[in-house]
Amino acid sequence: MKYPYISAAVAAVSLLLGSGSSIAADAKATAPQTVASQTKTNSKAAAKPKARIKVKLVDINSASSEELTKLPGISDAIAAKVIAGRPYGSKAWLVTNNIIDRAAYEQLKDQVIAKQPNKDAAKNAALYKKK
């Protein structure tokens, strides 16, 4: 072999050309399946549009006893405990302050929010230090 680099280059080019045609053949074979699956997906989406349910969140820092008792797992006694423990820095404080148990919190965590009374974080922090 007089020119080993040329023979290596020819071998590499032939491998690349051979693999390129097999990749193209694979792409052609899978293309109709992709179109068919897109058609099925689009027809399902058109048949059943996703409906978003807007839930009005209950603010645990300002809700009345009646609003709190409408929540799952909240009785009149627990609503009184929630009101007595205000203000809350977050809705998770209901569990950490032993107002409700973890199971009850899991049921209502998507329905409640703990709005902060002040826009200034330092003022809110001062409220929580007094507890």
KOLGU-4560 file (N, C-alpha, C; in nm, 3 decimals, padded with zeros to 5 digits):
<recs>
<n_xx: 00.083 n_yy: -00.117 n_zz: 00.000 ca_xx: 00.000 ca_yy: 00.000 ca_zz: 00.000 c_xx: 00.088 c_yy: 00.123 c_zz: 00.000 mol: A seq: 1 type: MET>
<n_xx: 00.071 n_yy: 00.195 n_zz: -00.106 ca_xx: 00.153 ca_yy: 00.311 ca_zz: -00.123 c_xx: 00.097 c_yy: 00.433 c_zz: -00.048 mol: A seq: 2 type: LYS>
<n_xx: -00.037 n_yy: 00.445 n_zz: -00.045 ca_xx: -00.101 ca_yy: 00.559 ca_zz: 00.021 c_xx: -00.205 c_yy: 00.507 c_zz: 00.122 mol: A seq: 3 type: TYR>
<n_xx: -00.164 n_yy: 00.482 n_zz: 00.247 ca_xx: -00.258 ca_yy: 00.426 ca_zz: 00.346 c_xx: -00.369 c_yy: 00.526 c_zz: 00.384 mol: A seq: 4 type: PRO>
<n_xx: -00.341 n_yy: 00.654 n_zz: 00.378 ca_xx: -00.443 ca_yy: 00.753 ca_zz: 00.413 c_xx: -00.556 c_yy: 00.757 c_zz: 00.312 mol: A seq: 5 type: TYR>
<n_xx: -00.523 n_yy: 00.735 n_zz: 00.187 ca_xx: -00.625 ca_yy: 00.737 ca_zz: 00.083 c_xx: -00.717 c_yy: 00.617 c_zz: 00.099 mol: A seq: 6 type: ILE>
<n_xx: -00.663 n_yy: 00.501 n_zz: 00.129 ca_xx: -00.747 ca_yy: 00.383 ca_zz: 00.145 c_xx: -00.836 c_yy: 00.397 c_zz: 00.268 mol: A seq: 7 type: SER>
<n_xx: -00.785 n_yy: 00.460 n_zz: 00.375 ca_xx: -00.866 ca_yy: 00.481 ca_zz: 00.494 c_xx: -00.978 c_yy: 00.581 c_zz: 00.465 mol: A seq: 8 type: ALA>
<n_xx: -00.948 n_yy: 00.684 n_zz: 00.389 ca_xx: -01.049 ca_yy: 00.784 ca_zz: 00.355 c_xx: -01.157 c_yy: 00.725 c_zz: 00.267 mol: A seq: 9 type: ALA>
<n_xx: -01.118 n_yy: 00.639 n_zz: 00.171 ca_xx: -01.216 ca_yy: 00.575 ca_zz: 00.084 c_xx: -01.307 c_yy: 00.484 c_zz: 00.166 mol: A seq: 10 type: VAL>
<n_xx: -01.250 n_yy: 00.412 n_zz: 00.262 ca_xx: -01.329 ca_yy: 00.323 ca_zz: 00.346 c_xx: -01.428 c_yy: 00.405 c_zz: 00.431 mol: A seq: 11 type: ALA>
<n_xx: -01.383 n_yy: 00.517 n_zz: 00.486 ca_xx: -01.470 ca_yy: 00.601 ca_zz: 00.569 c_xx: -01.584 c_yy: 00.660 c_zz: 00.487 mol: A seq: 12 type: ALA>
<n_xx: -01.554 n_yy: 00.705 n_zz: 00.365 ca_xx: -01.657 ca_yy: 00.763 ca_zz: 00.279 c_xx: -01.759 c_yy: 00.657 c_zz: 00.240 mol: A seq: 13 type: VAL>
<n_xx: -01.714 n_yy: 00.537 n_zz: 00.212 ca_xx: -01.808 ca_yy: 00.432 ca_zz: 00.175 c_xx: -01.897 c_yy: 00.393 c_zz: 00.293 mol: A seq: 14 type: SER>
<n_xx: -01.843 n_yy: 00.394 n_zz: 00.414 ca_xx: -01.926 ca_yy: 00.366 ca_zz: 00.532 c_xx: -02.029 c_yy: 00.475 c_zz: 00.554 mol: A seq: 15 type: LEU>
<n_xx: -01.987 n_yy: 00.600 n_zz: 00.539 ca_xx: -02.080 ca_yy: 00.710 ca_zz: 00.558 c_xx: -02.192 c_yy: 00.709 c_zz: 00.455 mol: A seq: 16 type: LEU>
<n_xx: -02.158 n_yy: 00.682 n_zz: 00.332 ca_xx: -02.260 ca_yy: 00.676 ca_zz: 00.228 c_xx: -02.356 c_yy: 00.561 c_zz: 00.249 mol: A seq: 17 type: LEU>
<n_xx: -02.302 n_yy: 00.448 n_zz: 00.293 ca_xx: -02.387 ca_yy: 00.331 ca_zz: 00.318 c_xx: -02.481 c_yy: 00.354 c_zz: 00.435 mol: A seq: 18 type: GLY>
<n_xx: -02.432 n_yy: 00.417 n_zz: 00.542 ca_xx: -02.518 ca_yy: 00.441 ca_zz: 00.658 c_xx: -02.620 c_yy: 00.551 c_zz: 00.630 mol: A seq: 19 type: SER>
<n_xx: -02.585 n_yy: 00.647 n_zz: 00.547 ca_xx: -02.679 ca_yy: 00.754 ca_zz: 00.512 c_xx: -02.800 c_yy: 00.702 c_zz: 00.438 mol: A seq: 20 type: GLY>
<n_xx: -02.780 n_yy: 00.607 n_zz: 00.351 ca_xx: -02.894 ca_yy: 00.554 ca_zz: 00.277 c_xx: -02.982 c_yy: 00.467 c_zz: 00.367 mol: A seq: 21 type: SER>
<n_xx: -02.921 n_yy: 00.397 n_zz: 00.464 ca_xx: -03.004 ca_yy: 00.317 ca_zz: 00.554 c_xx: -03.083 c_yy: 00.406 c_zz: 00.649 mol: A seq: 22 type: SER>
<n_xx: -03.026 n_yy: 00.519 n_zz: 00.689 ca_xx: -03.099 ca_yy: 00.613 ca_zz: 00.774 c_xx: -03.216 c_yy: 00.672 c_zz: 00.697 mol: A seq: 23 type: ILE>
<n_xx: -03.197 n_yy: 00.705 n_zz: 00.571 ca_xx: -03.305 ca_yy: 00.759 ca_zz: 00.489 c_xx: -03.416 c_yy: 00.656 c_zz: 00.472 mol: A seq: 24 type: ALA>
<n_xx: -03.378 n_yy: 00.529 n_zz: 00.456 ca_xx: -03.479 ca_yy: 00.425 ca_zz: 00.442 c_xx: -03.559 c_yy: 00.410 c_zz: 00.570 mol: A seq: 25 type: ALA>
<n_xx: -03.492 n_yy: 00.421 n_zz: 00.686 ca_xx: -03.562 ca_yy: 00.414 ca_zz: 00.814 c_xx: -03.657 c_yy: 00.532 c_zz: 00.830 mol: A seq: 26 type: ASP>
<n_xx: -03.615 n_yy: 00.648 n_zz: 00.789 ca_xx: -03.699 ca_yy: 00.767 ca_zz: 00.802 c_xx: -03.824 c_yy: 00.756 c_zz: 00.716 mol: A seq: 27 type: ALA>
<n_xx: -03.809 n_yy: 00.699 n_zz: 00.595 ca_xx: -03.925 ca_yy: 00.682 ca_zz: 00.508 c_xx: -04.022 c_yy: 00.580 c_zz: 00.567 mol: A seq: 28 type: LYS>
<n_xx: -03.968 n_yy: 00.477 n_zz: 00.631 ca_xx: -04.055 ca_yy: 00.374 ca_zz: 00.687 c_xx: -04.133 c_yy: 00.426 c_zz: 00.807 mol: A seq: 29 type: ALA>
<n_xx: -04.071 n_yy: 00.515 n_zz: 00.886 ca_xx: -04.140 ca_yy: 00.564 ca_zz: 01.004 c_xx: -04.225 c_yy: 00.687 c_zz: 00.978 mol: A seq: 30 type: THR>
<n_xx: -04.206 n_yy: 00.754 n_zz: 00.868 ca_xx: -04.280 ca_yy: 00.876 ca_zz: 00.840 c_xx: -04.431 c_yy: 00.855 c_zz: 00.834 mol: A seq: 31 type: ALA>
<n_xx: -04.483 n_yy: 00.752 n_zz: 00.765 ca_xx: -04.628 ca_yy: 00.735 ca_zz: 00.762 c_xx: -04.687 c_yy: 00.707 c_zz: 00.900 mol: A seq: 32 type: PRO>
<n_xx: -04.612 n_yy: 00.638 n_zz: 00.985 ca_xx: -04.661 ca_yy: 00.611 ca_zz: 01.120 c_xx: -04.672 c_yy: 00.740 c_zz: 01.199 mol: A seq: 33 type: GLN>
<n_xx: -04.576 n_yy: 00.828 n_zz: 01.180 ca_xx: -04.578 ca_yy: 00.954 ca_zz: 01.252 c_xx: -04.697 c_yy: 01.038 c_zz: 01.210 mol: A seq: 34 type: THR>
<n_xx: -04.723 n_yy: 01.045 n_zz: 01.081 ca_xx: -04.837 ca_yy: 01.122 ca_zz: 01.032 c_xx: -04.967 c_yy: 01.061 c_zz: 01.083 mol: A seq: 35 type: VAL>
<n_xx: -04.977 n_yy: 00.930 n_zz: 01.082 ca_xx: -05.098 ca_yy: 00.865 ca_zz: 01.129 c_xx: -05.119 c_yy: 00.890 c_zz: 01.277 mol: A seq: 36 type: ALA>
<n_xx: -05.010 n_yy: 00.885 n_zz: 01.355 ca_xx: -05.026 ca_yy: 00.909 ca_zz: 01.498 c_xx: -05.062 c_yy: 01.054 c_zz: 01.525 mol: A seq: 37 type: SER>
<n_xx: -05.011 n_yy: 01.148 n_zz: 01.444 ca_xx: -05.049 ca_yy: 01.287 ca_zz: 01.462 c_xx: -05.195 c_yy: 01.308 c_zz: 01.429 mol: A seq: 38 type: GLN>
<n_xx: -05.245 n_yy: 01.240 n_zz: 01.328 ca_xx: -05.386 ca_yy: 01.253 ca_zz: 01.291 c_xx: -05.474 c_yy: 01.202 c_zz: 01.404 mol: A seq: 39 type: THR>
<n_xx: -05.436 n_yy: 01.089 n_zz: 01.463 ca_xx: -05.515 ca_yy: 01.036 ca_zz: 01.574 c_xx: -05.511 c_yy: 01.131 c_zz: 01.693 mol: A seq: 40 type: LYS>
<n_xx: -05.395 n_yy: 01.185 n_zz: 01.723 ca_xx: -05.383 ca_yy: 01.277 ca_zz: 01.834 c_xx: -05.465 c_yy: 01.402 c_zz: 01.812 mol: A seq: 41 type: THR>
<n_xx: -05.459 n_yy: 01.456 n_zz: 01.692 ca_xx: -05.535 ca_yy: 01.577 ca_zz: 01.663 c_xx: -05.684 c_yy: 01.553 c_zz: 01.668 mol: A seq: 42 type: ASN>
<n_xx: -05.731 n_yy: 01.438 n_zz: 01.622 ca_xx: -05.874 ca_yy: 01.411 ca_zz: 01.625 c_xx: -05.922 c_yy: 01.392 c_zz: 01.768 mol: A seq: 43 type: SER>
<n_xx: -05.839 n_yy: 01.333 n_zz: 01.853 ca_xx: -05.877 ca_yy: 01.317 ca_zz: 01.993 c_xx: -05.882 c_yy: 01.453 c_zz: 02.062 mol: A seq: 44 type: LYS>
<n_xx: -05.786 n_yy: 01.538 n_zz: 02.030 ca_xx: -05.784 ca_yy: 01.670 ca_zz: 02.092 c_xx: -05.905 c_yy: 01.753 c_zz: 02.049 mol: A seq: 45 type: ALA>
<n_xx: -05.944 n_yy: 01.738 n_zz: 01.924 ca_xx: -06.060 ca_yy: 01.813 ca_zz: 01.875 c_xx: -06.189 c_yy: 01.759 c_zz: 01.936 mol: A seq: 46 type: ALA>
<n_xx: -06.192 n_yy: 01.629 n_zz: 01.961 ca_xx: -06.314 ca_yy: 01.569 ca_zz: 02.016 c_xx: -06.333 c_yy: 01.604 c_zz: 02.163 mol: A seq: 47 type: ALA>
<n_xx: -06.226 n_yy: 01.607 n_zz: 02.240 ca_xx: -06.237 ca_yy: 01.634 ca_zz: 02.382 c_xx: -06.145 c_yy: 01.749 c_zz: 02.421 mol: A seq: 48 type: LYS>
<n_xx: -06.192 n_yy: 01.871 n_zz: 02.417 ca_xx: -06.108 ca_yy: 01.982 ca_zz: 02.461 c_xx: -06.089 c_yy: 01.976 c_zz: 02.612 mol: A seq: 49 type: PRO>
<n_xx: -05.971 n_yy: 02.013 n_zz: 02.656 ca_xx: -05.943 ca_yy: 02.012 ca_zz: 02.799 c_xx: -06.016 c_yy: 02.129 c_zz: 02.865 mol: A seq: 50 type: LYS>
<n_xx: -06.094 n_yy: 02.096 n_zz: 02.963 ca_xx: -06.168 ca_yy: 02.199 ca_zz: 03.035 c_xx: -06.095 c_yy: 02.230 c_zz: 03.165 mol: A seq: 51 type: ALA>
<n_xx: -06.064 n_yy: 02.355 n_zz: 03.185 ca_xx: -06.001 ca_yy: 02.397 ca_zz: 03.309 c_xx: -06.108 c_yy: 02.446 c_zz: 03.404 mol: A seq: 52 type: ARG>
<n_xx: -06.102 n_yy: 02.395 n_zz: 03.522 ca_xx: -06.198 ca_yy: 02.436 ca_zz: 03.623 c_xx: -06.132 c_yy: 02.543 c_zz: 03.708 mol: A seq: 53 type: ILE>
<n_xx: -06.192 n_yy: 02.658 n_zz: 03.712 ca_xx: -06.139 ca_yy: 02.764 ca_zz: 03.796 c_xx: -06.195 c_yy: 02.747 c_zz: 03.936 mol: A seq: 54 type: LYS>
<n_xx: -06.104 n_yy: 02.734 n_zz: 04.030 ca_xx: -06.143 ca_yy: 02.720 ca_zz: 04.169 c_xx: -06.107 c_yy: 02.849 c_zz: 04.240 mol: A seq: 55 type: VAL>
<n_xx: -06.200 n_yy: 02.904 n_zz: 04.312 ca_xx: -06.172 ca_yy: 03.023 ca_zz: 04.390 c_xx: -06.097 c_yy: 02.980 c_zz: 04.515 mol: A seq: 56 type: LYS>
<n_xx: -05.976 n_yy: 03.031 n_zz: 04.529 ca_xx: -05.894 ca_yy: 02.994 ca_zz: 04.643 c_xx: -05.941 c_yy: 03.067 c_zz: 04.768 mol: A seq: 57 type: LEU>
<n_xx: -05.937 n_yy: 02.996 n_zz: 04.880 ca_xx: -05.977 ca_yy: 03.053 ca_zz: 05.008 c_xx: -05.851 c_yy: 03.100 c_zz: 05.078 mol: A seq: 58 type: VAL>
<n_xx: -05.848 n_yy: 03.226 n_zz: 05.116 ca_xx: -05.734 ca_yy: 03.284 ca_zz: 05.187 c_xx: -05.746 c_yy: 03.250 c_zz: 05.335 mol: A seq: 59 type: ASP>
<n_xx: -05.652 n_yy: 03.172 n_zz: 05.386 ca_xx: -05.660 ca_yy: 03.131 ca_zz: 05.527 c_xx: -05.628 c_yy: 03.245 c_zz: 05.622 mol: A seq: 60 type: ILE>
<n_xx: -05.572 n_yy: 03.354 n_zz: 05.571 ca_xx: -05.542 ca_yy: 03.469 ca_zz: 05.656 c_xx: -05.659 c_yy: 03.565 c_zz: 05.670 mol: A seq: 61 type: ASN>
<n_xx: -05.762 n_yy: 03.550 n_zz: 05.587 ca_xx: -05.874 ca_yy: 03.643 ca_zz: 05.595 c_xx: -06.012 c_yy: 03.578 c_zz: 05.581 mol: A seq: 62 type: SER>
<n_xx: -06.020 n_yy: 03.449 n_zz: 05.560 ca_xx: -06.149 ca_yy: 03.383 ca_zz: 05.536 c_xx: -06.231 c_yy: 03.375 c_zz: 05.665 mol: A seq: 63 type: ALA>
<n_xx: -06.362 n_yy: 03.380 n_zz: 05.646 ca_xx: -06.452 ca_yy: 03.368 ca_zz: 05.760 c_xx: -06.465 c_yy: 03.222 c_zz: 05.800 mol: A seq: 64 type: SER>
<n_xx: -06.525 n_yy: 03.199 n_zz: 05.913 ca_xx: -06.545 ca_yy: 03.062 ca_zz: 05.963 c_xx: -06.632 c_yy: 02.982 c_zz: 05.867 mol: A seq: 65 type: SER>
<n_xx: -06.732 n_yy: 03.046 n_zz: 05.808 ca_xx: -06.821 ca_yy: 02.977 ca_zz: 05.714 c_xx: -06.746 c_yy: 02.934 c_zz: 05.589 mol: A seq: 66 type: GLU>
<n_xx: -06.657 n_yy: 03.021 n_zz: 05.539 ca_xx: -06.578 ca_yy: 02.986 ca_zz: 05.421 c_xx: -06.483 c_yy: 02.870 c_zz: 05.450 mol: A seq: 67 type: GLU>
<n_xx: -06.426 n_yy: 02.871 n_zz: 05.568 ca_xx: -06.332 ca_yy: 02.765 ca_zz: 05.605 c_xx: -06.401 c_yy: 02.631 c_zz: 05.622 mol: A seq: 68 type: LEU>
<n_xx: -06.522 n_yy: 02.630 n_zz: 05.678 ca_xx: -06.592 ca_yy: 02.503 ca_zz: 05.699 c_xx: -06.641 c_yy: 02.440 c_zz: 05.569 mol: A seq: 69 type: THR>
<n_xx: -06.643 n_yy: 02.516 n_zz: 05.461 ca_xx: -06.680 ca_yy: 02.459 ca_zz: 05.331 c_xx: -06.567 c_yy: 02.374 c_zz: 05.273 mol: A seq: 70 type: LYS>
<n_xx: -06.447 n_yy: 02.391 n_zz: 05.325 ca_xx: -06.333 ca_yy: 02.314 ca_zz: 05.277 c_xx: -06.340 c_yy: 02.170 c_zz: 05.329 mol: A seq: 71 type: LEU>
<n_xx: -06.286 n_yy: 02.074 n_zz: 05.252 ca_xx: -06.292 ca_yy: 01.934 ca_zz: 05.297 c_xx: -06.206 c_yy: 01.912 c_zz: 05.421 mol: A seq: 72 type: PRO>
<n_xx: -06.263 n_yy: 01.844 n_zz: 05.520 ca_xx: -06.189 ca_yy: 01.808 ca_zz: 05.642 c_xx: -06.181 c_yy: 01.918 c_zz: 05.746 mol: A seq: 73 type: GLY>
<n_xx: -06.251 n_yy: 02.029 n_zz: 05.725 ca_xx: -06.246 ca_yy: 02.141 ca_zz: 05.820 c_xx: -06.381 c_yy: 02.149 c_zz: 05.893 mol: A seq: 74 type: ILE>
<n_xx: -06.376 n_yy: 02.129 n_zz: 06.023 ca_xx: -06.496 ca_yy: 02.141 ca_zz: 06.106 c_xx: -06.500 c_yy: 02.281 c_zz: 06.168 mol: A seq: 75 type: SER>
<n_xx: -06.604 n_yy: 02.308 n_zz: 06.247 ca_xx: -06.614 ca_yy: 02.437 ca_zz: 06.314 c_xx: -06.499 c_yy: 02.458 c_zz: 06.412 mol: A seq: 76 type: ASP>
<n_xx: -06.460 n_yy: 02.353 n_zz: 06.481 ca_xx: -06.350 ca_yy: 02.363 ca_zz: 06.578 c_xx: -06.217 c_yy: 02.391 c_zz: 06.508 mol: A seq: 77 type: ALA>
<n_xx: -06.193 n_yy: 02.324 n_zz: 06.396 ca_xx: -06.068 ca_yy: 02.346 ca_zz: 06.323 c_xx: -06.069 c_yy: 02.486 c_zz: 06.262 mol: A seq: 78 type: ILE>
<n_xx: -06.185 n_yy: 02.531 n_zz: 06.212 ca_xx: -06.194 ca_yy: 02.666 ca_zz: 06.157 c_xx: -06.160 c_yy: 02.769 c_zz: 06.264 mol: A seq: 79 type: ALA>
<n_xx: -06.205 n_yy: 02.746 n_zz: 06.387 ca_xx: -06.173 ca_yy: 02.837 ca_zz: 06.497 c_xx: -06.023 c_yy: 02.836 c_zz: 06.526 mol: A seq: 80 type: ALA>
<n_xx: -05.959 n_yy: 02.719 n_zz: 06.517 ca_xx: -05.814 ca_yy: 02.710 ca_zz: 06.537 c_xx: -05.738 c_yy: 02.784 c_zz: 06.427 mol: A seq: 81 type: LYS>
<n_xx: -05.787 n_yy: 02.773 n_zz: 06.304 ca_xx: -05.724 ca_yy: 02.842 ca_zz: 06.192 c_xx: -05.731 c_yy: 02.993 c_zz: 06.214 mol: A seq: 82 type: VAL>
<n_xx: -05.847 n_yy: 03.042 n_zz: 06.253 ca_xx: -05.865 ca_yy: 03.185 ca_zz: 06.275 c_xx: -05.779 c_yy: 03.233 c_zz: 06.392 mol: A seq: 83 type: ILE>
<n_xx: -05.770 n_yy: 03.154 n_zz: 06.498 ca_xx: -05.691 ca_yy: 03.194 ca_zz: 06.615 c_xx: -05.541 c_yy: 03.196 c_zz: 06.586 mol: A seq: 84 type: ALA>
<n_xx: -05.496 n_yy: 03.116 n_zz: 06.490 ca_xx: -05.353 ca_yy: 03.107 ca_zz: 06.462 c_xx: -05.302 c_yy: 03.205 c_zz: 06.358 mol: A seq: 85 type: GLY>
<n_xx: -05.384 n_yy: 03.295 n_zz: 06.313 ca_xx: -05.344 ca_yy: 03.389 ca_zz: 06.208 c_xx: -05.242 c_yy: 03.488 c_zz: 06.258 mol: A seq: 86 type: ARG>
<n_xx: -05.159 n_yy: 03.543 n_zz: 06.174 ca_xx: -05.142 ca_yy: 03.524 ca_zz: 06.031 c_xx: -05.048 c_yy: 03.408 c_zz: 06.001 mol: A seq: 87 type: PRO>
<n_xx: -05.063 n_yy: 03.350 n_zz: 05.883 ca_xx: -04.981 ca_yy: 03.238 ca_zz: 05.838 c_xx: -04.889 c_yy: 03.286 c_zz: 05.726 mol: A seq: 88 type: TYR>
<n_xx: -04.766 n_yy: 03.244 n_zz: 05.731 ca_xx: -04.670 ca_yy: 03.279 ca_zz: 05.628 c_xx: -04.693 c_yy: 03.202 c_zz: 05.500 mol: A seq: 89 type: GLY>
<n_xx: -04.744 n_yy: 03.079 n_zz: 05.514 ca_xx: -04.779 ca_yy: 02.997 ca_zz: 05.399 c_xx: -04.886 c_yy: 02.899 c_zz: 05.442 mol: A seq: 90 type: SER>
<n_xx: -04.948 n_yy: 02.837 n_zz: 05.343 ca_xx: -05.054 ca_yy: 02.741 ca_zz: 05.376 c_xx: -04.999 c_yy: 02.617 c_zz: 05.445 mol: A seq: 91 type: LYS>
<n_xx: -04.871 n_yy: 02.588 n_zz: 05.427 ca_xx: -04.810 ca_yy: 02.472 ca_zz: 05.492 c_xx: -04.798 c_yy: 02.491 c_zz: 05.642 mol: A seq: 92 type: ALA>
<n_xx: -04.808 n_yy: 02.615 n_zz: 05.689 ca_xx: -04.802 ca_yy: 02.639 ca_zz: 05.833 c_xx: -04.920 c_yy: 02.576 c_zz: 05.905 mol: A seq: 93 type: TRP>
<n_xx: -05.027 n_yy: 02.545 n_zz: 05.835 ca_xx: -05.139 ca_yy: 02.477 ca_zz: 05.899 c_xx: -05.095 c_yy: 02.343 c_zz: 05.958 mol: A seq: 94 type: LEU>
<n_xx: -05.005 n_yy: 02.277 n_zz: 05.890 ca_xx: -04.955 ca_yy: 02.148 ca_zz: 05.937 c_xx: -04.843 c_yy: 02.168 c_zz: 06.038 mol: A seq: 95 type: VAL>
<n_xx: -04.751 n_yy: 02.259 n_zz: 06.009 ca_xx: -04.637 ca_yy: 02.277 ca_zz: 06.099 c_xx: -04.677 c_yy: 02.336 c_zz: 06.233 mol: A seq: 96 type: THR>
<n_xx: -04.787 n_yy: 02.411 n_zz: 06.238 ca_xx: -04.838 ca_yy: 02.465 ca_zz: 06.365 c_xx: -04.942 c_yy: 02.375 c_zz: 06.428 mol: A seq: 97 type: ASN>
<n_xx: -04.958 n_yy: 02.255 n_zz: 06.377 ca_xx: -05.052 ca_yy: 02.154 ca_zz: 06.429 c_xx: -05.196 c_yy: 02.203 c_zz: 06.433 mol: A seq: 98 type: ASN>
<n_xx: -05.236 n_yy: 02.279 n_zz: 06.333 ca_xx: -05.375 ca_yy: 02.322 ca_zz: 06.320 c_xx: -05.457 c_yy: 02.208 c_zz: 06.258 mol: A seq: 99 type: ILE>
<n_xx: -05.405 n_yy: 02.149 n_zz: 06.151 ca_xx: -05.468 ca_yy: 02.033 ca_zz: 06.088 c_xx: -05.362 c_yy: 01.925 c_zz: 06.067 mol: A seq: 100 type: ILE>
<n_xx: -05.408 n_yy: 01.803 n_zz: 06.044 ca_xx: -05.313 ca_yy: 01.694 ca_zz: 06.019 c_xx: -05.277 c_yy: 01.688 c_zz: 05.871 mol: A seq: 101 type: ASP>
<n_xx: -05.175 n_yy: 01.609 n_zz: 05.839 ca_xx: -05.122 ca_yy: 01.600 ca_zz: 05.703 c_xx: -05.228 c_yy: 01.552 c_zz: 05.604 mol: A seq: 102 type: ARG>
<n_xx: -05.311 n_yy: 01.454 n_zz: 05.643 ca_xx: -05.413 ca_yy: 01.400 ca_zz: 05.552 c_xx: -05.516 c_yy: 01.507 c_zz: 05.514 mol: A seq: 103 type: ALA>
<n_xx: -05.558 n_yy: 01.586 n_zz: 05.611 ca_xx: -05.654 ca_yy: 01.692 ca_zz: 05.582 c_xx: -05.590 c_yy: 01.800 c_zz: 05.495 mol: A seq: 104 type: ALA>
<n_xx: -05.463 n_yy: 01.828 n_zz: 05.519 ca_xx: -05.392 ca_yy: 01.927 ca_zz: 05.438 c_xx: -05.382 c_yy: 01.882 c_zz: 05.293 mol: A seq: 105 type: TYR>
<n_xx: -05.354 n_yy: 01.755 n_zz: 05.270 ca_xx: -05.344 ca_yy: 01.703 ca_zz: 05.133 c_xx: -05.475 c_yy: 01.718 c_zz: 05.058 mol: A seq: 106 type: GLU>
<n_xx: -05.588 n_yy: 01.710 n_zz: 05.129 ca_xx: -05.718 ca_yy: 01.725 ca_zz: 05.063 c_xx: -05.747 c_yy: 01.869 c_zz: 05.023 mol: A seq: 107 type: GLN>
<n_xx: -05.698 n_yy: 01.966 n_zz: 05.101 ca_xx: -05.737 ca_yy: 02.103 ca_zz: 05.075 c_xx: -05.626 c_yy: 02.195 c_zz: 05.026 mol: A seq: 108 type: LEU>
<n_xx: -05.506 n_yy: 02.144 n_zz: 05.009 ca_xx: -05.393 ca_yy: 02.231 ca_zz: 04.974 c_xx: -05.409 c_yy: 02.301 c_zz: 04.839 mol: A seq: 109 type: LYS>
<n_xx: -05.486 n_yy: 02.245 n_zz: 04.747 ca_xx: -05.507 ca_yy: 02.308 ca_zz: 04.617 c_xx: -05.622 c_yy: 02.410 c_zz: 04.621 mol: A seq: 110 type: ASP>
<n_xx: -05.689 n_yy: 02.421 n_zz: 04.735 ca_xx: -05.804 ca_yy: 02.510 ca_zz: 04.745 c_xx: -05.779 c_yy: 02.631 c_zz: 04.834 mol: A seq: 111 type: GLN>
<n_xx: -05.661 n_yy: 02.636 n_zz: 04.898 ca_xx: -05.633 ca_yy: 02.746 ca_zz: 04.990 c_xx: -05.507 c_yy: 02.821 c_zz: 04.949 mol: A seq: 112 type: VAL>
<n_xx: -05.496 n_yy: 02.942 n_zz: 05.000 ca_xx: -05.380 ca_yy: 03.027 ca_zz: 04.978 c_xx: -05.360 c_yy: 03.110 c_zz: 05.105 mol: A seq: 113 type: ILE>
<n_xx: -05.238 n_yy: 03.154 n_zz: 05.128 ca_xx: -05.208 ca_yy: 03.239 ca_zz: 05.243 c_xx: -05.157 c_yy: 03.372 c_zz: 05.190 mol: A seq: 114 type: ALA>
<n_xx: -05.248 n_yy: 03.463 n_zz: 05.161 ca_xx: -05.208 ca_yy: 03.595 ca_zz: 05.113 c_xx: -05.142 c_yy: 03.671 c_zz: 05.227 mol: A seq: 115 type: LYS>
<n_xx: -05.043 n_yy: 03.749 n_zz: 05.191 ca_xx: -04.970 ca_yy: 03.825 ca_zz: 05.291 c_xx: -05.034 c_yy: 03.963 c_zz: 05.306 mol: A seq: 116 type: GLN>
<n_xx: -05.043 n_yy: 04.014 n_zz: 05.429 ca_xx: -05.111 ca_yy: 04.142 ca_zz: 05.450 c_xx: -05.034 c_yy: 04.262 c_zz: 05.396 mol: A seq: 117 type: PRO>
<n_xx: -04.902 n_yy: 04.255 n_zz: 05.393 ca_xx: -04.821 ca_yy: 04.369 ca_zz: 05.349 c_xx: -04.739 c_yy: 04.331 c_zz: 05.227 mol: A seq: 118 type: ASN>
<n_xx: -04.711 n_yy: 04.428 n_zz: 05.143 ca_xx: -04.623 ca_yy: 04.402 ca_zz: 05.029 c_xx: -04.478 c_yy: 04.400 c_zz: 05.072 mol: A seq: 119 type: LYS>
<n_xx: -04.448 n_yy: 04.463 n_zz: 05.184 ca_xx: -04.312 ca_yy: 04.468 ca_zz: 05.236 c_xx: -04.285 c_yy: 04.341 c_zz: 05.316 mol: A seq: 120 type: ASP>
<n_xx: -04.185 n_yy: 04.265 n_zz: 05.273 ca_xx: -04.153 ca_yy: 04.138 ca_zz: 05.339 c_xx: -04.107 c_yy: 04.159 c_zz: 05.482 mol: A seq: 121 type: ALA>
<n_xx: -04.040 n_yy: 04.269 n_zz: 05.510 ca_xx: -03.992 ca_yy: 04.295 ca_zz: 05.646 c_xx: -04.109 c_yy: 04.315 c_zz: 05.743 mol: A seq: 122 type: ALA>
<n_xx: -04.213 n_yy: 04.383 n_zz: 05.697 ca_xx: -04.332 ca_yy: 04.402 ca_zz: 05.781 c_xx: -04.402 c_yy: 04.269 c_zz: 05.807 mol: A seq: 123 type: LYS>
<n_xx: -04.410 n_yy: 04.185 n_zz: 05.705 ca_xx: -04.470 ca_yy: 04.053 ca_zz: 05.724 c_xx: -04.388 c_yy: 03.969 c_zz: 05.821 mol: A seq: 124 type: ASN>
<n_xx: -04.257 n_yy: 03.975 n_zz: 05.810 ca_xx: -04.171 ca_yy: 03.899 ca_zz: 05.901 c_xx: -04.190 c_yy: 03.946 c_zz: 06.044 mol: A seq: 125 type: ALA>
<n_xx: -04.210 n_yy: 04.075 n_zz: 06.064 ca_xx: -04.232 ca_yy: 04.128 ca_zz: 06.198 c_xx: -04.361 c_yy: 04.072 c_zz: 06.257 mol: A seq: 126 type: ALA>
<n_xx: -04.462 n_yy: 04.053 n_zz: 06.173 ca_xx: -04.589 ca_yy: 03.994 ca_zz: 06.221 c_xx: -04.569 c_yy: 03.853 c_zz: 06.273 mol: A seq: 127 type: LEU>
<n_xx: -04.485 n_yy: 03.776 n_zz: 06.205 ca_xx: -04.466 ca_yy: 03.636 ca_zz: 06.241 c_xx: -04.374 c_yy: 03.621 c_zz: 06.362 mol: A seq: 128 type: TYR>
<n_xx: -04.288 n_yy: 03.718 n_zz: 06.386 ca_xx: -04.199 ca_yy: 03.711 ca_zz: 06.503 c_xx: -04.276 c_yy: 03.733 c_zz: 06.632 mol: A seq: 129 type: LYS>
<n_xx: -04.387 n_yy: 03.804 n_zz: 06.626 ca_xx: -04.468 ca_yy: 03.831 ca_zz: 06.745 c_xx: -04.536 c_yy: 03.706 c_zz: 06.798 mol: A seq: 130 type: LYS>
<n_xx: -04.548 n_yy: 03.605 n_zz: 06.716 ca_xx: -04.618 ca_yy: 03.482 ca_zz: 06.756 c_xx: -04.547 c_yy: 03.413 c_zz: 06.863 mol: A seq: 131 type: LYS>
</recs>
